């Protein structure tokens, strides 16, 4: 009887020990290990890595935008340059105004005291001013206007003649001798010289004179 009780106690103690080890094993299985729980340092490192990747992506996008903007500016400059070159190419000799063959100053070829000044007015009109010195203290002046025709002749009918006297003190006095004078001027050539001949219907003032262009 005593041996039987000792045997039963021994069995009971064995059973208690197995249960204790089994429970410890289950609790150990349920409790997460320190290796499986992420630490604060690992979490912070992952966040920093994500932030760096985001910054690099933003920087890459900014570089792409800058490159695109630079390419756009370069394209615009090339287009502007091309347009300017095209505009220069389109200019032909016909677009360049030719030299005015009538305007200028013409001097009487012998004594040089008679001067004809031809200036361009409005439209096809030219203004003519002639002054011819009779002496150091007096001269005659004629003012008229007209248009040169296809034969390079300018007819006028509005000539005003003025007699001018110069005083020793530098002043002058003038007197109109007539208005509405008529006549013509014509481009002419004498040998290699080009100039004007003047026909004055009122006094024939330009008879036998040839005015060479200066």
C-alpha positions as CSV (number, residue, x, y, z in Angstrom):
1,X,0.0,0.0,0.0
2,X,2.8,2.4,0.9
3,X,4.6,1.6,-2.4
4,X,1.5,2.3,-4.3
5,X,1.1,5.7,-2.9
6,X,4.7,6.6,-3.6
7,X,4.2,5.5,-7.2
8,X,1.1,7.6,-7.6
9,X,2.9,10.7,-6.1
10,X,5.7,10.2,-8.5
11,X,3.3,10.0,-11.5
12,X,1.5,13.1,-10.3
13,X,4.8,15.0,-10.0
14,X,5.8,13.9,-13.5
15,X,2.5,15.1,-14.9
16,X,2.8,18.5,-13.2
17,X,6.2,18.9,-14.6
18,X,5.1,18.1,-18.1
19,X,2.2,20.6,-17.9
20,X,4.6,23.3,-16.6
21,X,7.0,22.8,-19.4
22,X,4.2,22.7,-22.0
23,X,2.7,25.9,-20.7
24,X,6.0,27.6,-20.8
25,X,6.5,26.5,-24.3
26,X,3.0,27.9,-25.4
27,X,3.7,31.2,-23.7
28,X,7.1,31.4,-25.3
29,X,5.4,30.8,-28.7
30,X,2.8,33.5,-28.1
31,X,5.3,36.1,-26.9
32,X,7.0,37.9,-29.9
33,X,10.8,37.8,-29.7
34,X,12.9,40.9,-29.5
35,X,14.3,40.2,-32.9
36,X,10.8,40.3,-34.5
37,X,9.7,43.6,-33.0
38,X,11.2,46.6,-35.0
39,X,13.1,49.0,-32.9
40,X,12.7,52.8,-33.0
41,X,16.1,53.1,-34.6
42,X,15.1,50.8,-37.5
43,X,11.8,52.8,-38.0
44,X,13.6,56.1,-38.1
45,X,16.2,54.8,-40.6
46,X,13.4,53.6,-42.9
47,X,11.7,57.0,-42.7
48,X,14.9,58.8,-43.5
49,X,15.5,56.5,-46.5
50,X,12.0,57.2,-47.8
51,X,12.5,61.0,-47.4
52,X,15.8,60.8,-49.2
53,X,14.2,58.9,-52.1
54,X,11.4,61.5,-52.3
55,X,13.9,64.4,-52.3
56,X,16.0,62.7,-55.0
57,X,12.8,62.2,-57.1
58,X,11.8,65.8,-56.7
59,X,15.3,67.0,-57.6
60,X,15.3,64.8,-60.7
61,X,11.9,66.2,-61.8
62,X,13.2,69.8,-61.2
63,X,16.3,69.0,-63.4
64,X,14.0,67.7,-66.1
65,X,11.9,70.9,-66.0
66,X,15.1,73.1,-66.1
67,X,16.4,71.1,-69.0
68,X,13.1,71.4,-70.9
69,X,12.9,75.2,-70.2
70,X,16.5,75.6,-71.5
71,X,15.7,73.6,-74.6
72,X,12.6,75.8,-75.2
73,X,14.6,79.0,-74.8
74,X,17.3,77.7,-77.2
75,X,14.6,76.8,-79.7
76,X,13.0,80.2,-79.4
77,X,16.4,81.9,-80.0
78,X,17.1,79.7,-83.0
79,X,13.7,80.5,-84.5
80,X,14.2,84.3,-83.9
81,X,17.6,84.1,-85.6
82,X,16.2,82.1,-88.5
83,X,13.4,84.7,-88.9
84,X,15.9,87.6,-88.9
85,X,18.1,85.8,-91.5
86,X,15.0,85.2,-93.6
87,X,14.0,88.8,-93.4
88,X,17.5,89.9,-94.5
89,X,17.5,87.4,-97.3
90,X,14.1,88.7,-98.5
91,X,15.5,92.2,-99.0
92,X,16.4,92.6,-102.7
93,X,18.1,95.3,-104.7
94,X,14.6,96.5,-105.8
95,X,13.7,97.2,-102.1
96,X,16.8,99.6,-101.7
97,X,15.8,103.1,-102.8
98,X,17.9,104.3,-105.7
99,X,19.9,107.5,-105.5
100,X,18.0,110.7,-106.4
101,X,19.5,111.7,-109.7
102,X,18.0,115.2,-109.6
103,X,18.7,116.5,-106.1
104,X,22.0,118.3,-105.5
105,X,23.9,121.5,-106.1
106,X,24.9,122.7,-109.6
107,X,27.4,125.5,-110.3
108,X,27.8,127.6,-113.4
109,X,30.9,126.0,-115.0
110,X,32.9,129.1,-115.9
111,X,32.8,131.8,-113.2
112,X,30.9,129.7,-110.7
113,X,28.8,132.7,-109.5
114,X,25.5,131.1,-110.5
115,X,24.3,128.3,-108.2
116,X,21.3,126.1,-108.6
117,X,20.1,124.1,-105.6
118,X,17.6,121.3,-106.3
119,X,15.9,119.7,-103.3
120,X,13.2,117.0,-103.1
121,X,9.8,118.2,-102.0
122,X,6.5,116.3,-101.4
123,X,5.6,113.6,-103.9
124,X,7.4,114.1,-107.2
125,X,7.9,117.8,-106.7
126,X,11.3,119.5,-106.6
127,X,12.1,122.9,-105.2
128,X,14.5,125.0,-107.1
129,X,16.6,127.9,-105.6
130,X,18.9,129.9,-107.9
131,X,21.2,132.6,-106.7
132,X,23.5,134.5,-109.0
133,X,25.9,137.1,-107.6
134,X,26.3,140.3,-109.6
135,X,29.0,141.6,-107.2
136,X,30.2,141.1,-103.7
137,X,27.3,143.2,-102.4
138,X,24.3,142.1,-104.5
139,X,22.8,139.1,-106.1
140,X,19.6,137.9,-107.8
141,X,17.6,135.0,-106.5
142,X,14.9,132.8,-108.2
143,X,12.6,130.4,-106.4
144,X,10.3,127.9,-108.2
145,X,9.1,124.3,-108.1
146,X,7.9,121.6,-110.5
147,X,8.2,117.9,-111.5
148,X,10.7,116.3,-113.8
149,X,9.0,114.5,-116.7
150,X,10.2,111.5,-118.6
151,X,12.5,113.7,-120.7
152,X,14.1,114.9,-117.5
153,X,12.7,118.4,-118.0
154,X,11.1,120.4,-115.1
155,X,8.6,123.0,-116.3
156,X,7.7,125.8,-113.8
157,X,5.2,128.6,-113.7
158,X,5.6,129.9,-110.2
159,X,9.0,131.6,-110.2
160,X,9.6,134.5,-107.9
161,X,12.6,136.7,-108.6
162,X,14.2,138.7,-105.7
163,X,17.0,141.3,-105.9
164,X,19.1,141.2,-102.7
165,X,21.5,143.9,-101.6
166,X,24.0,143.2,-98.7
167,X,25.2,146.1,-96.5
168,X,28.6,146.4,-95.0
169,X,27.3,145.9,-91.5
170,X,26.1,142.4,-92.4
171,X,22.4,143.3,-92.9
172,X,20.6,143.0,-96.2
173,X,17.6,144.4,-98.1
174,X,15.5,142.6,-100.7
175,X,13.0,143.5,-103.3
176,X,10.7,141.2,-105.3
177,X,11.0,142.0,-109.0
178,X,8.3,139.7,-110.3
179,X,6.2,136.6,-109.5
180,X,4.7,133.8,-111.7
181,X,7.7,133.6,-113.9
182,X,7.9,130.7,-116.3
183,X,10.6,128.6,-117.9
184,X,12.2,125.1,-117.5
185,X,15.2,123.3,-116.3
186,X,16.6,120.2,-118.1
187,X,19.2,117.6,-117.2
188,X,21.8,117.6,-119.9
189,X,25.2,116.1,-120.7
190,X,28.3,117.8,-122.2
191,X,30.9,115.2,-122.9
192,X,31.5,113.4,-119.6
193,X,29.8,116.2,-117.5
194,X,26.2,116.0,-116.3
195,X,24.4,119.1,-115.3
196,X,21.5,121.5,-115.9
197,X,20.5,124.0,-118.5
198,X,18.1,126.8,-117.6
199,X,15.7,128.5,-119.9
200,X,14.2,131.6,-118.3
201,X,11.2,132.9,-120.3
202,X,11.1,136.3,-118.6
203,X,14.7,137.6,-118.9
204,X,16.6,134.7,-120.4
205,X,18.8,134.8,-117.4
206,X,20.4,131.4,-117.9
207,X,21.3,131.8,-121.6
208,X,24.4,129.9,-122.7
209,X,25.1,128.8,-119.1
210,X,25.8,125.2,-118.1
211,X,25.5,124.2,-114.5
212,X,27.7,121.3,-113.5
213,X,26.6,119.1,-110.6
214,X,29.0,119.3,-107.7
